């Protein structure tokens, strides 16, 4: 299981929740299905895997579990990937 550092709430802290929902709301219903929520979960996992592949070269990942930099980086990378999943450019803040 992938060690992740952030939650959906951490992404919403740096990217408006409405924009997050719009990035994965494929049926444009305004609410997220289990599949659409899974896109967010998967983006968090992918971003954590990306971080972990680099961090594990220097650190024990268990030592980083509560690291705030890792939380913020995990959230930023996941938000970036979600914002670009349909081929659009990422917002400037990401």
Secondary structure as the mmCIF struct_conf table of DSSP 4:
data_model
#
loop_
_struct_conf.conf_type_id
_struct_conf.id
_struct_conf.beg_label_comp_id
_struct_conf.beg_label_asym_id
_struct_conf.beg_label_seq_id
_struct_conf.end_label_comp_id
_struct_conf.end_label_asym_id
_struct_conf.end_label_seq_id
HELX_RH_AL_P HELX_RH_AL_P1 UNK A 8 UNK A 14
BEND BEND1 UNK A 15 UNK A 15
HELX_RH_AL_P HELX_RH_AL_P2 UNK A 17 UNK A 24
TURN_TY1_P TURN_TY1_P1 UNK A 26 UNK A 27
BEND BEND2 UNK A 30 UNK A 31
HELX_RH_AL_P HELX_RH_AL_P3 UNK A 34 UNK A 55
TURN_TY1_P TURN_TY1_P2 UNK A 56 UNK A 58
BEND BEND3 UNK A 59 UNK A 59
HELX_RH_3T_P HELX_RH_3T_P1 UNK A 61 UNK A 64
TURN_TY1_P TURN_TY1_P3 UNK A 65 UNK A 66
HELX_RH_AL_P HELX_RH_AL_P4 UNK A 68 UNK A 83
TURN_TY1_P TURN_TY1_P4 UNK A 84 UNK A 86
BEND BEND4 UNK A 87 UNK A 87
HELX_LH_PP_P HELX_LH_PP_P1 UNK A 88 UNK A 91
TURN_TY1_P TURN_TY1_P5 UNK A 92 UNK A 93
#
